[in-house]
């Protein structure tokens, strides 16, 4: 591709539209790369671009102030088609002569999901079987470090208490997790086998196909080099459209497997594709690694330093995202030194060479954390907007992340952590409410009629409704209890309804209010009357100014109010109402009390900070190849020439 002017066509059909800036290339290009699973054309762009534009608008409003210049305008939008893209103009600043300085940002996607033949269910299962143990190990690693009490201090009771909690919960999670993992693999194996039987294929085929569609992509990436190369080619073609010689900055935001694809393209193929910023979210590089036949190396960090050190690599991962996430270290060191440095800043060493690390709070859910990065306004989307719009910092400094003074940050993290306590309280309430619910239904004539119960004591009850027709008092402790499975299903149903309500619309509305920078603008009831008042002010010689707050919305209120409202609402529906209606025993009251006390822990441990990118430097003078004795011991590769110290002959 020729360097220089980048051909730019907003219309998508070869025609130049009537637009004053149609010939002007963008100042910044943002490319979104999706993760595993089916991805509709334009879906990834809309998932990320919509909240990003809102954050860009909020940043620009602070610049616009009471001026009439629009903070953000959408110039062109092709949400679907072969090359979905949207072009926006964002007010970044004013020139010395008070002219608005607009930045043109193009957002597009590199959708690789249709560039290969999908894997079948059988091969996907055996790949998942082999990989599940790596995922399990990664999950335990996240649990261990999230509970890390800090550096060893046997003389501190606080440290000992935290250490006991860490070891106890880690052991409990490890035991429960291994049983759940084995059970899931066995059930999945049975389903895959039964789906091959003609009679069962009709009922189980869609379920197994869904499994293959979701996990088949990583299996193809690891075992089908040709198809993996086609995935990389899609990203390469998108990036090569914007050559750096044109002065266009490029930021790639790649999720999960998309981060593994993009990482191998950028780091193993020097000069083939270049970017200014590579933001990996929930990165699959550690778990999946490189595909075959892309190059000889197996170390993304070493390749980044050797082939693409000018690229700012920013690694964003959820603290509870057990699927692939976490910090990324060199192959020689592993990721433990990086974990230790993030969770214990006083520990020795630098953590070894690696990208800029950003642990974030998404939803405190083991699976949902992996798919909600684009919905994390405070810790992902707002920092991404700042990265794109504001001037870059010097290489080696933290480029990403929320402003430490952002008053939304800690309330957001407290509110996210509270989701886990609410799930626990919802499960307890469902467990206690199920027997009472079934006993009540068994005493209702309409319920007995509905399930076709026979006369009491006649023994004519249908087999499928005998659990309700008995009309007895249901109890978990009854031995033997023929209704245990019914009790279990009903308790899961009740717990699910309660949790879905509290952690769904209630949490969603309140957290949506918390993450706003501004309230929605207040519309005037009578614009004509406002206009007449303005004319009257002008006639009487009073200064007439535009009310900026009415035009763009006032600053949002105190975020802690939203946290308090959520905690009170969760307590009322998950504790107060069940206790008042069910009147549990003192044992269950104690369980409720202990569970509610866990909310206090939601206010602690929220001060985790990002770790700047490490190039192997330490305070002592580096050696000729750019390393120090310490970084050499840590396994750091020799630094590229541009980062080595310059010596005078």
N, C-alpha and C positions, 0 to 999 in steps of 0.2 A: 504494500500500500504506500502510495506516495505521501511524503510528509508535507507539512505546510497547511494550506487551507483545507478544512474538513468540509466535504460536500454535505450540505444539510438541507433536508427536505421535510418540512413539517406536514405536508399533506399526506404523505405515505403513498401517493399515486403518481409521482413524477412531476406534478404540476406545482408551480409556486403560488401559494395563496396570496390574497391581498392582505398583507400584514406588514406593518412598518419594520419589524425586526426579523422578517422571514429569512433574510440572507445571513443573519448574524448567528454564528455557532453558539452553543451554550457555553457558559463559563464553568459549569460543573455538571458532570454526569454521574448519576447514582444508578447502579445496576443491582437488582435484587435477584438472588439465586435461591430457589426453593429446595427443600429437603426431600426425604423419601416419601413415597405415596403419590397418588394421582394428583396432578396439578393442571387445572384448566388454563387455557391461554388467557392471559390477562389477570388471572386470579392472584398470583403472587404480587403483581404490580399494585392491584387495588388493595390487597391486604396491608401492604407497607406504605404505599404512597399517600393514602387517605389520612392516617394519623400523622405522618411526617409533614404534610402540608399544613395541618393544624398547628403543629409546633413551630414551623417556619413562620406562620402568620403571627403567632404570639410573640416571637422574637422581634418581628418587624414592627409590630404595634408600638413597642417601646421606643423604636427609632422614630416612627412617624409622629408620635405625640399628637398635637392638635392641628397638624397640617392636613390638607385635603388629599394628599397623595395616597393612593390605595396601598396598603401594606403588601398584599399579594394578589396577583391576578393569574388565572389559568389561561394561557395563550392558546394551547392546542392540547387535545386529549384524544388518543386512540386507545380505548381500554381493552379492545379485543383485536384479533387479527394476527397476522404473521409477526408483526413487530409492535406489540403494545407499548405505548409510551405516552407520557404527559409532560408538557413544558410549562413551567411557571416562571413568573418574574417576581422577585422578592426584593423589597426595599431594604438595603443593607446599611446605607448611610447617606449623608448629604455632602456634596462637594463644598469647597470653600466659598463658592458663589451661591450656595443654598439650592443647588440643583439636585434632584433625587438621584441616587446611585443605585440602580437596579441590577441584581444578579440574576442571570437566566440559568435555570436548573432544569435539566432533562432527566426524567426518571423512566427507567425501562426495566425489563426483566430478561434473564437468560433461562428459558424454560427448556430443560433437557429431558423432561418426563416422557416425551413421545419419541425419543431418538434411539430406542432399542427394543428388542423383543422381550416381553415380560417373562419372568421366571415362572416355572410351574410350582404347585404346592409342595410336591415331594422334595424337590431340591431345596426349596426355601426352608422346609422344616429342618433338614439335616444341617443346613448352614446355621439356622437359628439355634439348633441344639448345641453346636460347637461354640457359638458366640455367646450363648446365655451365661456361661460361667464367667466370661470376661465382664459382661454387664453386671453380674452379681458381685464380682470383686470390686468393680467401680462404685457400685451402690454402697457397699460396706465402707469403702474409702471415704465417700462423701459423709456417711453417718459418723465415722470416726472423727473427721476433722471438724464437722459442724459442732461436735460436742467437746472439742479440744479445750482442756482447762488452762493451757499456757505452759510455759517452761516449768520443769520439775522444781517443786518447792515442798518438800516433805514437812517442813515446819509450819505450814499454813493450813489451818482447818478449812478455810474456804477452798483452797486448791484441792485438798483431800476429798472434800465433799463433791466437787466437780469431777474429780478423777473417778470416784466410785460411781457416780451417775453415768459417766462416759463408758466405763467398762461394763456396767450392768445393762444399760440400754443396748450397747453394741452387741453383747452376747445374746440378749433376747432377740434382737432384730436378726442376727445371723442365724439363729436356730429356726425362728419362724420363717425367715426368708428362704432357707434351703428347702423346707417342707413345701412351701407354696410354689417354689420354682419347679421342684420335681413333679408336684401334682399338675401344674400347668403344662409341663412338657408331656406328661403321660396322657392327659386329656386331649391335648392337641394332636398327639400321635394317633389316638383312637379316632378322632374326627377325620384326620387325613386318610386313614385306612378305610373308614366307613364311606367316605365320599367317593371311593372308587367302586363301591357296590352299586349296581344299577338302581335298585329300589331306594336306597338312601341318598343317591346322588341328587335327586330332585330337591330334597329338604336341606341337605348339608352342603351342596355345591356352592351356593352363594356365600355361605359363611367361610368356607375354606378359600374361596377365591378372594374374599376380602382380606384374609390373612396374607395370601400371596401378593396381593396388590400393595399391601403396606410394607411387608418385610422383604419382598422380592427384589426391590431396587438395590439394597446393599449387597444382596447375594450376587446379583449380576455385576456390580461394581468390583467385587473381589474375585470373581471366578470367570468373568468373560472379558478379557482384555480388549477385544475389538469393540464391544459395546461400551465399555468404559471410556475408550478413546473417543467414541461418538459423543458421550456426555461432555467430555472436556472440550471437544470441538465446538459445541454449541456456545459455551462460555467464551471460548477464544474468539469466535466470530463476532460476538457482541462487543467484546473489548477492543478488538482490532479496528473497529470503526472509528475509535477515538485515539489517534496517535498523539503521544505526548509532545511531539514537536509543534503541535497546533496550540499549545498552551492551555488545553482543556484538562482540568483536574478530574480524576475518575475515582469514585468510591464504590467498592463492591461490598454489599451486605449479603453474606451467604449463610444459610441455615443448615445445620445438621449434615446430611450427606453432601449437600451443596457446598459446604465449607471444605470437605475433603476433596471434592472435584476441583474447586477453585484453587485450593492450596497447592495441589500437585501441579496444576497448570502454571501458577505463578512462580513456584519455588523450584520446580525441576526443569523448567523450560526457559532458561535465561533468554530474554529478548523476544520471546514469542508473544507474550502479553504482559502489559505493565499497568499498574494502578498506583494512585496516590495513597489510598487507604484501603486496607483489607480488613473488614469487620466480620469476624466469624462469631455467630451466635449459636449456642448449643452445638459447638463444633463436633463433627464426627471424625476429625483427624486422628485423635488419640485411639478411638475404638476401631475405626475402619482402616485407617492408614492409607497408603498409596495403592492404586491399582497396578497390576503387573504390566511390564513392558513399557513403562513410562520413563524409566531411568534406573540407574544402579542404586542410588541412595534410598534409605528407608527412614531418614531423619528429617522431618519437615523444618525443625528449628535450624539445623546445620545448613540445609538448603536455602532457607530464607536469608541467613547471614552471608552465605557465599554468593547467591545469585540475585537476590532482590532486596538488599538492605535498605534501599531508598524507599521501599514501601512500608508505610506505617501499619503494622499488624496489631490489631486490637481484638483480643479474645474475650467475649462476653459469655458468661455461663451462669445458669441458675443454681443457687445453693442447694436446691432440692431436686435438680434435674439429674436423675440417675441414669438416663438412657445413654448419652455419650459424654456428658459435659464434665467440666473441670478444667484446671489449668493444664498447660502443655509444656513439658520439659524436653530435654534432649533424650535420645535413646540411651545414652550412657548413664544418665542420672535418674531418669524416670521423673514422675511428677511430684513425688513426696517432698523434695526440697522446696518446690514452689508452693505447695500446700502449706508447709511449715512457715515459710517466709510471710505468706499472706495472713495466717492465723496467729503468728507470733513474730512481730516485727523486731523483737530484741534478739532473735536467734542469729547464730553466726552465718556468714556467707551471704550471697545475693539470691540464692535460689537457683543459680545457674542461668545460662543464657535462655532467653525466651521472649515471647511477645508481651505486650501490655495486657495485664490480667484484670478482669472486672467481674467479681461475683455480684449477682443481683438477686433481688427477691421478686419472683413472679407470682406464684399462687400457693406455695407450700404444699404441692401435690406431686407425687412421684412421676406421674405421666403427664399431667396437665402442664407442669412447669416447662416441659419441652416444647409445647406448641403455643405458648402465650407470650413469646418474646415481642411480637409485633403489637401486643396489647399493653405492654409495660411502658406507659407514657413517661414516667418520671425517670427511670433508670436506663431506658434504651432509646426511646423515640426522641425525647427532648435533647439528650446528649448527641444523638445522630444529627439533629437539626443544627446544633451548634458547630459540630465538626464540619458540616457542609457549608454553612453560611459564614462563619467567623474565621479570621486568619489562623493559620496553623501555628502551633508552638514549635520550638526547636526540637529536633529529633532527640529522643531520650527522655523527654518530659511526658507527663500524663496528658494524652490528647483527648480523652473521652471521659464521660461520666458526669453526673449532676454536680452543680455548684455545691460545695460543702456548706454554704450558707443557705441553701434552698430549704425553706421551712416546711416543705412538703415531704422531704426525704424520710425523716425518722417516723412521722405518723404513718407514712405509706408502709414502711417496713413493719411497724407494730401491727398494722391492720392486716398485712399479709400473713404474718406469723399467727395471728389470732384465728385464722381460718382452720388451722389444725386442731385447736382446742374446741372450736365449735363442732367440728366433725366428731370428736370424741364424745362431747355432751349429747349430740344428736344420736349417736349409736347407743349410748346408755339409755336415753329416753325411749328409743325404739324397742330396746330389749325389755324394758319394764312395761311398756304399753301394750305389747303384743298379747300376753295372756289376758289382760283386762279387756282388750278389744274383742277377742274371740269369745270370751265368756259373755260379754254383753250381746254379741250377735246371736249366740246360741239361745238366749232367752227372748229374742224378738220373734213374734209370730210371722212377720213378713219375711224375715230371713230364712226361717225354717220352711216356709212355703216356697220361697224362691229356689232353694236347693233340694226341694222334694223330699223332706223328712217324713217318715212314717209316724204312726201314733207312738207316743212315748212308751217304751218298754216292749213294743211288739216285735222288735228285731227286724223291721222291714226297711230300715234305712239303706239307701244306695251306698255302695262301697266307697264311692268317690266323695261322699259328703258326710260320712259317719263321724268325722272329727267335729263337725258343727252340730249334728243332730243329737249328740250325746248330752248337750246342755249342761255339762259339768263345769267345774271351776278349773281352768287351765293353769298349769304350774310347771315351771321349768324343772323343778326338783322331783316331780313324780317319777317313780321308777317301778316298772318300765313305762315310759311315756310314748304311746304310739303317735302322738301328735308333735313330736319334736321338730320334724321337718316343716310342718305347717307353722309352728311357732317361729322357726327360723326365717321362713319366707316372709311372714307378716312383719316380724321385727325389722328385717332388711327393708321392706317396703315403707314402713313408718319412718325409719331412720332416714331413708333416701328422700322421702317427701320433706321432712323437716330440714335436712341439710341442704337440699336443693332450694328451699325457700330462703333460708338464712344466708347461705353462701352464693346464692344466685341473685335474684332481684334485689334483696335487701343490701347485700354487700356491694353488688354492682352499682346501684344507684349512689350509695354513700361514697364508695371509692371513686366513682366518676366525678362526684362533686369535689372530693379531696384533691384529685390530680389536676383540676383546672387551674390555670393561671388567672383567668378572668371569668366573671359571671357573664351570661349572655347579655347583649346590649338591651337596654330597656326601650321599648318602642313608645313613642309619644301617642297619646290617645287622639289628639287633635292637632295635626301638623299645621293646619290653617291658622288656628289660634296661636300656635307658637310663632308662626311667621309674622302675624300681626303684632305680637308682643315685641319681636325683634325690630320691626319698623318703628314702633313707638319708642323703644329705647334709642334708636338712631336719631329720631326727630328731637328727642330731649337731650341729645348730646352725650348719652351714656355709651360706654364702650360695649360693643356686641361681640362676644366670643363664642365659638362653638363649644358645646359641652362634650369633651372627648369621652367622658365616662358613658354618656348616653349613646355615643356612636360606636364604641368598641367594647363597652362593658367595663364595669368597675373591677378592681382587684378582688380576687376570691377571698372569702372569709377564713377564719381560723380553722386549719385542717384538723386540729385536735377535737373540735366539736363533732366532726364526722366519726372519728374513732370512738368517742364516748357514746354517741347514739347507737353505733353498731354493737358495742359491747353490752349496752343496756338492753337492746332489742334481743340479742342472742340469749342473754341471761333470762329474760322474761319467757321466751318461747321454748328454750331448751332446758330450763331448770325450774323456774317459778311455777309455770303452769303444770308441767308433769308432776311436780312434787305435790301441788295442791289437789290435783285430780286423782293421783295414784296412791298417795300416802305411803311411800315406800318405807321399808324397815330402817332401823338406825344404821345398819351396814351400808345400805345403798345411799343413805344421806351422807355418810362419811365419804363414799366414792364420789358423789356429786361435789362435796366440799373440796376434796383433793383435786378433782378435775378443774373446778373453777379457779383454784389457786394457781394452776398452770398459766393462767392469763398474766400473772405477774412476770413470768419469764419472757413474755412477748416484748416487754419493755427493756430487756437486757440483750446484750450481744448484737445490737443493731449498728454498731459503729465500724463495721468492716470496711476497709479502704482498698482502692485499686493498687496494683503494683505496676510501676513503670516498666517499660521494656528494658531488658538487660542485654547488653552486647559483650559482656565479659569484663567490663571495666571495674576496677576497684580503686581505692584511694592511692595505693602505692604505684610507683611508676610502672607502666606496662613494658613488656618485653618487645623484641623486634617485630614479632608477628601480632602484636596488639593485645596479647593475653598477659595476665599476671600469674604468679605462682599459684595463687588461690584458684583463679578461674581455670587454669590448666588442670589442677587436681580435680576440679568439678567436672571435667570433661568438655569444656568449651572448645569449639573448633577455632582455628586461627581466624582472626578477623579479616574481612576484605580490605584491600589496599586503602580505600577511602577513609576507613576508620582507624588505621594504624598511625602511630605517632610519627610526625615528620622530623627527621634529623638533618642537621646542617652538615655538609661535607667538610 
